Structures are given as structure tokens and as C-alpha cells.
Amino acid sequence: MTDWRKIYTAAVLETNPSRLMEVIAEAERSMEARLHELILPDGNHERQEIANAATALAVLKVEQELWNEEQPR
């Protein structure tokens, strides 16, 4: 099992704009895979953690897209 938290942290800390969307996608895939594993009731806390992380990644994607639009072509 891959620790989605490490991949998520790597995405949040990525400083290379050309790699950011790729790392975000990897984190989203990892989080989705983990959600499928959390079918037992004792996974509620981690499911909430993943939901919070997914929200943060969505914000990061929007910020990256806005930054890309502002760059001279």
C-alpha cells in the first residue's frame, strides 16, 4: 500500500510548474485508491483527511492554471 500522504505532500510542495499537474494527478490517484480500501467504519477519520486533501489539491490546480494563464507566451 502506497502512503497517499507522502504523495499528497510532494504535490503540495512541488515548485516546478511544469511538473505540478502531473504530481497532483498522481496524488489524486493515490488518494482515490486509498478511499476504495477504506470500506470499514473505522476508516472515517482517514476518509475525512482525504476529503480535506482533495479540496486542497483542487485549489492548487486552480492556482496553477491561473499562473499558467498569466505567463507570457
Backbone hydrogen bonds, N-H to C=O, Kabsch-Sander energy under -0.5 kcal/mol:
donor,donor_aa,acceptor,acceptor_aa,energy
4,W,2,T,-1.0
6,K,3,D,-0.9
7,I,3,D,-1.2
8,Y,4,W,-2.8
9,T,5,R,-2.6
10,A,6,K,-2.1
11,A,7,I,-1.9
12,V,8,Y,-2.4
13,L,9,T,-2.1
14,E,10,A,-0.7
14,E,11,A,-0.7
19,R,16,N,-1.7
20,L,16,N,-1.3
21,M,17,P,-0.6
23,V,19,R,-2.2
24,I,20,L,-2.6
25,A,21,M,-2.2
26,E,22,E,-2.0
27,A,23,V,-2.2
28,E,24,I,-2.7
29,R,25,A,-2.4
30,S,26,E,-2.3
31,M,27,A,-2.6
32,E,28,E,-2.5
33,A,29,R,-2.4
34,R,30,S,-2.0
35,L,31,M,-2.3
36,H,32,E,-1.7
37,E,33,A,-0.9
37,E,34,R,-0.6
38,L,34,R,-1.1
38,L,35,L,-0.6
39,I,37,E,-1.5
43,G,40,L,-1.9
44,N,41,P,-1.5
47,R,43,G,-2.5
48,Q,44,N,-2.0
49,E,45,H,-2.1
50,I,46,E,-2.5
51,A,47,R,-2.3
52,N,48,Q,-2.4
53,A,49,E,-2.4
54,A,50,I,-2.7
55,T,51,A,-1.9
56,A,52,N,-2.0
57,L,53,A,-2.4
58,A,54,A,-2.1
59,V,55,T,-2.0
60,L,56,A,-2.2
61,K,57,L,-2.5
62,V,58,A,-2.0
63,E,59,V,-2.5
64,Q,60,L,-2.3
65,E,61,K,-2.5
66,L,62,V,-2.6
67,W,63,E,-2.4
68,N,64,Q,-2.7
69,E,65,E,-2.0
70,E,66,L,-1.3
71,Q,67,W,-0.8
71,Q,68,N,-0.8
